[in-house]
Amino acid sequence: MDIFHCIRTRRSKVPIPKFNNDIAYLTGVIVGDGAMVISPRKRGGNHYVLSIFNGSENYLIYINSLFIKYFNHEGRIYKDK
């Protein structure tokens, strides 16, 4: 049985950086290994959760560093149950 690690981030307003190789790579990671959940909030609007699943914690640390660099937001890394 594989144990997957996951990055989850949530933020309602995120600056959009200029397109470059790192942003293209992150886009591919999200499409290939990610999932986005959109759920309604009780106060109105939506709540967004981005999850990225991978078996390598070091890889997720690298992906998390890209999110910090370009979006100024750090996700949490944990073992999926």
C-alpha positions as a LaTeX table, in Angstrom:
\begin{tabular}{lrrr}
\hline
Residue & $x$ (\AA) & $y$ (\AA) & $z$ (\AA) \\
\hline
Met1 & 0.00 & 0.00 & 0.00 \\
Asp2 & 1.41 & 3.38 & $-1.01$ \\
Ile3 & 1.35 & 6.30 & 1.39 \\
Phe4 & 0.76 & 9.56 & $-0.41$ \\
His5 & 1.73 & 12.98 & 0.79 \\
Cys6 & $-0.45$ & 15.93 & 0.03 \\
Ile7 & $-0.12$ & 19.70 & $-0.18$ \\
Arg8 & $-3.30$ & 21.59 & 0.59 \\
Thr9 & $-3.58$ & 25.30 & 0.14 \\
Arg10 & $-6.51$ & 27.62 & 0.44 \\
Arg11 & $-6.75$ & 31.28 & $-0.24$ \\
Ser12 & $-9.50$ & 33.37 & $-1.77$ \\
Lys13 & $-7.38$ & 35.98 & $-3.56$ \\
Val14 & $-4.09$ & 34.99 & $-5.16$ \\
Pro15 & $-1.84$ & 37.23 & $-7.26$ \\
Ile16 & $-1.24$ & 35.85 & $-10.74$ \\
Pro17 & 2.47 & 35.85 & $-11.62$ \\
Lys18 & 3.87 & 36.26 & $-15.13$ \\
Phe19 & 3.90 & 33.01 & $-17.06$ \\
Asn20 & 7.29 & 31.23 & $-17.02$ \\
Asn21 & 8.69 & 27.69 & $-16.93$ \\
Asp22 & 7.99 & 27.24 & $-13.20$ \\
Ile23 & 4.36 & 28.30 & $-13.57$ \\
Ala24 & 3.98 & 25.96 & $-16.55$ \\
Tyr25 & 5.45 & 23.15 & $-14.43$ \\
Leu26 & 3.08 & 23.91 & $-11.53$ \\
Thr27 & 0.15 & 23.86 & $-13.94$ \\
Gly28 & 1.18 & 20.40 & $-15.13$ \\
Val29 & 1.57 & 19.16 & $-11.55$ \\
Ile30 & $-1.90$ & 20.41 & $-10.63$ \\
Val31 & $-3.48$ & 18.83 & $-13.72$ \\
Gly32 & $-1.56$ & 15.55 & $-13.32$ \\
Asp33 & $-1.33$ & 15.02 & $-9.54$ \\
Gly34 & $-3.79$ & 17.54 & $-8.16$ \\
Ala35 & $-7.41$ & 18.05 & $-7.28$ \\
Met36 & $-9.42$ & 21.19 & $-6.58$ \\
Val37 & $-12.53$ & 21.18 & $-4.44$ \\
Ile38 & $-14.97$ & 24.08 & $-4.62$ \\
Ser39 & $-17.62$ & 24.19 & $-1.92$ \\
Pro40 & $-20.10$ & 26.91 & $-0.99$ \\
Arg41 & $-19.53$ & 28.90 & 2.18 \\
Lys42 & $-22.29$ & 29.55 & 4.70 \\
Arg43 & $-21.53$ & 33.29 & 4.47 \\
Gly44 & $-21.80$ & 33.27 & 0.69 \\
Gly45 & $-19.14$ & 32.80 & $-1.94$ \\
Asn46 & $-17.02$ & 29.70 & $-2.38$ \\
His47 & $-14.22$ & 27.94 & $-0.54$ \\
Tyr48 & $-11.40$ & 26.47 & $-2.68$ \\
Val49 & $-9.00$ & 23.72 & $-1.60$ \\
Leu50 & $-6.11$ & 22.64 & $-3.83$ \\
Ser51 & $-4.55$ & 19.24 & $-3.10$ \\
Ile52 & $-1.48$ & 17.70 & $-4.74$ \\
Phe53 & $-0.75$ & 14.03 & $-4.15$ \\
Asn54 & 2.66 & 12.39 & $-4.54$ \\
Gly55 & 4.64 & 9.63 & $-2.82$ \\
Ser56 & 7.75 & 11.78 & $-2.35$ \\
Glu57 & 7.81 & 14.25 & 0.51 \\
Asn58 & 10.94 & 15.95 & $-0.93$ \\
Tyr59 & 9.12 & 16.54 & $-4.22$ \\
Leu60 & 6.19 & 18.12 & $-2.37$ \\
Ile61 & 8.58 & 20.36 & $-0.43$ \\
Tyr62 & 9.96 & 21.55 & $-3.79$ \\
Ile63 & 6.43 & 22.17 & $-5.15$ \\
Asn64 & 5.54 & 24.00 & $-1.93$ \\
Ser65 & 8.62 & 26.24 & $-2.38$ \\
Leu66 & 7.33 & 27.21 & $-5.84$ \\
Phe67 & 3.96 & 28.16 & $-4.33$ \\
Ile68 & 5.73 & 30.30 & $-1.74$ \\
Lys69 & 7.93 & 31.93 & $-4.37$ \\
Tyr70 & 5.19 & 32.79 & $-6.85$ \\
Phe71 & 2.00 & 32.98 & $-4.77$ \\
Asn72 & 3.37 & 33.94 & $-1.33$ \\
His73 & 1.39 & 31.12 & 0.24 \\
Glu74 & 2.61 & 27.98 & 1.98 \\
Gly75 & 0.64 & 24.73 & 1.95 \\
Arg76 & 0.61 & 22.04 & 4.59 \\
Ile77 & 2.28 & 18.72 & 3.82 \\
Tyr78 & 0.96 & 15.63 & 5.56 \\
Lys79 & 0.51 & 11.91 & 5.05 \\
Asp80 & $-2.86$ & 11.01 & 3.58 \\
Lys81 & $-4.91$ & 8.63 & 5.73 \\
\hline
\end{tabular}
